């Protein structure tokens, strides 16, 4: 403990000299408090700029001119204002390539001491859910990149979506990071109160410590959606406790121009100018600072152990649809009594819950884990060479980057905007993961592999088949095909999303398409891009996989199936199948069999899939029992790109998004010029082809919209079965 000096005179003399230098101010002057008594409030403005891997170039350009550039230009006009900036690696590399003038502006601001740069996972992964072997290396690689291109050595990092789990301090500290920001919601869930959150804390795991700064949710909503006067009044309200009083705002920079209506609000109407002008005018009592400055000047407020959490809204989104609706209802009721303090008493789900909420997300995640093992096996082999060359080192690093791009977080979850619902982001994950898998297998000289395991952790086995041409995944549930990836093209042609309920669908009836002139946060805006969008809200009660066995009545129509207004007669869609595999000189055989029922009568289905060595897949069904009606095999195929794919059937081309029935065909072709690919289906007997677009209803920055996810194909046969029937088809992949 520090002791007081024995002789108080030196302290008194120092105070007298300080007082002599201060201008005389009357006690009743309005400047009395700010100039003589009130300590400064420290304010950190931490802004995160991010674009997901695979996003369209025109989207990045639009964001650049609407937010990234005007924000820095405005900041440049106020030399006393400091900010903390983070750019995800994909975006920063894009800026370096497309807007070097912006990078020069950043360097100048960094050199002037006005900008602190944050590191992070290079491609913005949710660190807690990627393999441990990829966590610290992604951060270290991005820190090296910032040092090389911006001349700055970061000590702090941006935590993607503020997803925190208690074991994080160890591997983040091992990556050379000393501090980061999460939301104040994390701290409230630990029992801390508002008055406790005016600094930073230390958290630890296995003795490794990391500084954690609480980002204010209230400031996230006030900036830039509240008036500058209201914001300034709030800052003054919390100022004056001590010279170490701190408040942090950590949020997306895109809210300054990209989010709906914010470009006009922030720049044309001058909100950002007014805010920076206010900060400059009130420098006597509020001072912008950085994490680095504050961390090195002031000690922590204490030690804290935070639960697994993200920002409060993420907890809502991670819940099942019904849970989100209930959460919002209960929170509204609690706030009537407790005000904003109710938010700290009610928590939602954790980020990992998205893997339970969305089977498609879980599948991509488990494939990423699978491919990470192969990639690291390959890079270890390369780097373990005694005389490895620089080109080989660069190749190993490039292979890791392909894997890491497939760990970008956006398409693994869904909240307000697209995310998982955006097909081009999902296909980007598959593209990079499949490229990494193919390159790693070439290095390891792996040709054919068949693995049986509970791959997706659902309690049922899956069979994964890998050949030089294909990656397939079969499930016991429904005897279905979950993935059919073409390695050379780096595309999963079964990458489709089921139509499911979302909490915001409840708000469609209350949405408006007119502008009332008020700037709202993204959480408040519900707009319709189509006036009749309500009629397109249709849900599936099963996962849209492929090779699904369907039994319909003779009168079932395509329209009824498309709108989920039909009766399923069998118990095969979600029933368990027995799986057996075998190999021979011609390829790999996968046998799926189930003894089920149709309208209560026993019916068995056996299907054998042969993955040939000639870029061909053969499927044969044997159905035995008593049944009269329509038997159909369902395939859900996603061929996205520009120009769009087309269906060639009966001598004519039809758009892949069309809805149509083709009677008695023996073959059809999917033509996909974007990848120079055609997929041919050939049947051994006449078959009716039904197809319709699978469209989901989701949110975007522009409002509620339909999104095309892929096309459902049904290979339908009218059967009057009393015994056994065998039928088959082949799938061929053509250049």
Secondary structure, 3 states (H helix, E strand, C coil): CCCCCCCCHHHHHHHHHHHHHCCCCCCCCCCHHHHHHCCCEEEEEEEEECCCCCCCHHHHHHHHHHHHHHHHHHHHCCCCCCEEEEECHHHHHHHHHHCHHHHHHHHHHHHCCCEEECECCCCCCCHHHCCHHHHHHHHHHHHHHHHHHHCCCCCEECCHHHCECCCHHHHHHHCCCCEEEEEHHHHHHCCCCHHHCCCEEEEEECCEEEEEEEECHHHHHHHHHCCHHHHHHHHHHHCCCCCCCEEEEEEEHHHCCCCCCHHHHHHHCCHHHHHHHHHHHCCCCEEEECHHHHHHHCCCCCECCCCCECCHHHHHHCCCHHHHHHHHHHHHHHHHHHHHHHHHCCCCCCHHHHHHHCHHHHHHHHHHHHHHHHHHHHHHHHHCCCCCCHHHHHHHHHHHHHHHHCCCCHHHCCCCCCHHHCHHHHHHHHHHHHHHHHHHHHHHCCCCEEEEECCCCCCCCEEEEECCCEEEEEECECCCEEEEEECCCCEECCCCCCCCCCHHHHHHHHCCCCCCCCCCCCCCCCCECCCCHHHHCCCCCCCCCECEEEEECCCCCHHHHHCCCCCCCECCCCCECEEEEEEECCEEEEEEEEEEEECCEEEEEEEEEEEECCCEEEEEEEEEEEEEEEEEEEEEECCCCCCCCEEEECCEEEECCCCEEEEEEEEEEEEEHHHCEEEEEEEEEEEEEEEEEEEEEEEECCEEEEEEEEEEEEEEEEEEEEEEEEEEEEEEEEC
